[in-house]
Amino acid sequence: MLHPANVTRRFIELYEEIDLPPVRLHDLRHGAATLAHVAGADLKGIQEMLGHSSIDHHGRHVHEPAARSGPGDRRGRSPARPARPCHL
């Protein structure tokens, strides 16, 4: 069995090793929901994918990708470091 603290510790080591900004493992669930939404999945499908009992949760937690203008977004971030998505 994997202990949650060990998984979290290894995850942190990996993102630091490849010089990514800090992110919580739980945030990856939100990222998966965002990608599914952008790909056209309906909220009911996303609810089932994440194992949530209520679709109401997704109105607060499914995200839209940040708008881009040119090589970076309006805040000057490069495409390799996208802005955090915004809540719907």
Secondary structure, DSSP 8 states (H G I E B T S, - for coil): ---HHHHHHHHHHHHHHTT-----HHHHHHHHHHHHHHTT--HHHHHHHHT-S-THHHHHH-EE----BTTB-TT---TTS----EE-
